Amino acid sequence: RQLDQRVTLRRQDKLPYATYVAFNNLGHLFPAAKVNVTRKEPGFWDSVSAYSPKQAFIAITERFTADEAEMKQLISFAKAGNNVFISARYISSKADDLLGCGSNSFDLSYIQSVAREEEEVKFSLHTPPFHDTVQYQYPGRTFYSYFTRVDSATTQVLGHDEAGRPDFIRLRTGDGNFYVHLEPLAFSNFFLLHEQNIGYYEKALSVISPEVETIIWDEY
């Protein structure tokens, strides 16, 4: 059978490069949480207070193109005691600037071959805060996105690609956290269902408290 190579990262899709597994396992990781799917810009969510604590915003997408106003809304949301978790191959220059980091990702959405196929793609999580040094791998695709610059005074590196380059970081702001991850295919159905890779998902999202009461799954 020929593998369907389309990258959708949609929660409804059971294609290899979609996020059906990641979305539908949120209830296991966060049993006390209500999951809200939104297509509205930050700060204009339905039935969600942007200023109440114990919430998490999760976006798994190819392109995170937040402008300055949207970034400031997300930072205010995190400061209130919440978590922002973004996994995208491309983040806007305004997001880079406000988070004090630099990434190698470019907006090449019109070029389908930006994601190349490899025999073995490997990702690892940093110790600490995680408790193992396992390399999670799969015979699929990668976007080769990573951070070229982080501010060690304000940023904690949480994960690396196979070459040891940071691809997952944490920044504290107020009473909350801002997490940025640059390989969304690590949350795809293909990656998570390959061997024991669901452990990567469980550990990566364990940075969010299991007592969170509201999860905002972003489709904006």
KOLGUBA-355398 format. One record per residue (C-alpha): residue in one letter; chain; x negated, y, z negated. Coordinates in steps of 0.1 Angstrom, whole numbers, plus 5000, padded with zeros to 4 digits. Each point is the difference from the previous one (the first is absolute). Layout:
! KOLGUBA-355398
   roro   numar      u      v      w
      A       A      X      Y      Z
...
//
This chain:
! KOLGUBA-355398
   roro   numar      u      v      w
      R       A   5000   5000   5000
      Q       A   4988   5035   5008
      L       A   4998   5024   4970
      D       A   5022   5031   5003
      Q       A   4975   5028   4998
      R       A   5024   5029   4995
      V       A   4993   5021   4969
      T       A   5032   5013   4986
      L       A   4994   5000   4962
      R       A   5038   5000   4996
      R       A   5015   4985   4969
      Q       A   5028   4983   5020
      D       A   4977   4982   5025
      K       A   4986   4965   4996
      L       A   4974   5006   5027
      P       A   4964   4993   4989
      Y       A   4992   5037   4998
      A       A   5030   5012   4980
      T       A   5007   5004   4963
      Y       A   5029   4977   4993
      V       A   4980   4980   4974
      A       A   4986   5031   4983
      F       A   5034   5017   4997
      N       A   5019   4969   4988
      N       A   4975   4991   4973
      L       A   5003   5034   4983
      G       A   5027   4985   4978
      H       A   4976   4974   4987
      L       A   4973   5025   4991
      F       A   5024   5026   4986
      P       A   5030   4982   4986
      A       A   5013   5030   4982
      A       A   4999   5023   5030
      K       A   5026   5012   5024
      V       A   4987   5002   5036
      N       A   5011   5030   5020
      V       A   4993   5001   5038
      T       A   4997   5036   5012
      R       A   4995   5017   5034
      K       A   4999   5035   4985
      E       A   4970   5021   4994
      P       A   4984   5002   4965
      G       A   5021   5020   4976
      F       A   5032   4994   5018
      W       A   5007   4964   4990
      D       A   5035   4989   4992
      S       A   5009   4989   4965
      V       A   4963   5004   4989
      S       A   4986   5027   4978
      A       A   4966   5011   5011
      Y       A   4992   5012   4965
      S       A   5010   4969   4979
      P       A   4973   4975   4989
      K       A   4998   4962   5005
      Q       A   5003   5002   5038
      A       A   4979   4989   5029
      F       A   4999   5012   5036
      I       A   4987   4974   5025
      A       A   4993   5006   5036
      I       A   4985   4973   5023
      T       A   4997   5014   5035
      E       A   4976   5005   5029
      R       A   5000   5038   4997
      F       A   5004   5021   4969
      T       A   5004   5035   5014
      A       A   5010   5020   4969
      D       A   4996   5038   5004
      E       A   4989   5023   4971
      A       A   5036   5004   4986
      E       A   5007   4963   5000
      M       A   4966   4993   4984
      K       A   5007   5025   4972
      Q       A   5034   4984   4994
      L       A   4983   4965   4997
      I       A   4973   5014   4977
      S       A   5027   5016   4977
      F       A   5019   4967   5000
      A       A   4968   4982   4988
      K       A   4992   5027   4974
      A       A   5034   4993   4984
      G       A   4988   4965   4990
      N       A   5006   4981   5032
      N       A   4979   4981   5025
      V       A   4996   5007   5037
      F       A   4987   4970   5020
      I       A   4992   5006   5037
      S       A   4986   4974   5024
      A       A   4994   5014   5035
      R       A   4973   4997   5027
      Y       A   5003   5038   5006
      I       A   5005   5027   4974
      S       A   5004   5036   5010
      S       A   4971   5025   4996
      K       A   5021   5019   4975
      A       A   5003   4968   4979
      D       A   4963   4996   5002
      D       A   4994   5036   4989
      L       A   5024   5000   4971
      L       A   4987   4967   4987
      G       A   4964   5010   5003
      C       A   4990   4971   5022
      G       A   4991   4992   5036
      S       A   5011   4972   5022
      N       A   4988   4987   5034
      S       A   5035   4994   5013
      F       A   5012   5019   5030
      D       A   5035   5005   5014
      L       A   4996   4975   5029
      S       A   5036   4988   4999
      Y       A   5003   5002   5038
      I       A   4972   4975   5004
      Q       A   5013   4965   4992
      S       A   4965   4984   4999
      V       A   4989   5021   4970
      A       A   5006   4968   4980
      R       A   4976   4973   5012
      E       A   5002   4963   4993
      E       A   4973   4983   4980
      E       A   4994   4964   4991
      E       A   4999   5009   4963
      V       A   5010   5032   4984
      K       A   4990   5004   4963
      F       A   5011   5024   4972
      S       A   4990   5000   4963
      L       A   5012   5018   4969
      H       A   4975   5017   4977
      T       A   4991   4987   4965
      P       A   5009   5018   4978
      P       A   5029   5006   4999
      F       A   5008   4966   5016
      H       A   4988   4968   4985
      D       A   4985   4981   5030
      T       A   4978   5006   5029
      V       A   5019   4978   5025
      Q       A   4998   5010   5037
      Y       A   5035   4996   5015
      Q       A   4998   4992   5037
      Y       A   5022   4991   5029
      P       A   4996   4993   5038
      G       A   5019   5032   5010
      R       A   4996   5036   5008
      T       A   4985   5030   4983
      F       A   5000   5038   5005
      Y       A   4964   5004   4988
      S       A   5010   5030   4979
      Y       A   4980   5010   4969
      F       A   4990   5030   4979
      T       A   4970   5019   5012
      R       A   4999   5022   4970
      V       A   5015   4999   4964
      D       A   4994   5023   4971
      S       A   4986   4977   4973
      A       A   5009   5025   4973
      T       A   5037   4997   5007
      T       A   5004   4968   5020
      Q       A   4998   4963   4990
      V       A   4993   4975   5028
      L       A   5022   4969   4997
      G       A   4993   4981   5032
      H       A   4976   4995   5029
      D       A   4999   4986   5035
      E       A   4976   4972   5010
      A       A   4972   5025   5006
      G       A   5003   5013   4965
      R       A   5017   5033   5010
      P       A   5027   5014   4977
      D       A   5035   4995   5014
      F       A   5021   5003   4968
      I       A   4997   5029   4975
      R       A   5018   5014   4969
      L       A   5002   5036   4989
      R       A   5016   5011   4967
      T       A   5022   5030   5000
      G       A   5019   5012   4969
      D       A   5016   4970   4984
      G       A   5000   4979   5032
      N       A   4979   4986   5028
      F       A   4995   5004   5037
      Y       A   4989   4968   5018
      V       A   4989   5000   5037
      H       A   4992   4968   5019
      L       A   4988   5000   5036
      E       A   5009   4965   5012
      P       A   5038   4996   5002
      L       A   4996   4966   5018
      A       A   4988   4986   4967
      F       A   5037   5003   4990
      S       A   5013   4984   5032
      N       A   5019   4967   5000
      F       A   4971   4983   5019
      F       A   4974   5010   4974
      L       A   5021   4993   4969
      L       A   5012   4966   5011
      H       A   4965   4988   5010
      E       A   4985   4977   4974
      Q       A   5000   5017   4966
      N       A   5000   5036   5012
      I       A   5032   5008   4981
      G       A   4976   5005   4971
      Y       A   4986   5031   5017
      Y       A   5035   5014   5001
      E       A   5007   4992   4964
      K       A   4967   5015   4988
      A       A   5001   5031   5022
      L       A   5035   5009   4988
      S       A   4992   4991   4964
      V       A   4986   5035   4997
      I       A   5037   5010   4997
      S       A   5015   4993   4966
      P       A   5024   4970   5001
      E       A   5023   5021   4978
      V       A   5007   5025   5028
      E       A   5037   5007   5003
      T       A   5003   5014   5035
      I       A   4981   4991   5032
      I       A   5003   5023   5030
      W       A   4991   4980   5032
      D       A   4993   5027   5025
      E       A   5010   4998   5037
      Y       A   4998   5037   5007
//
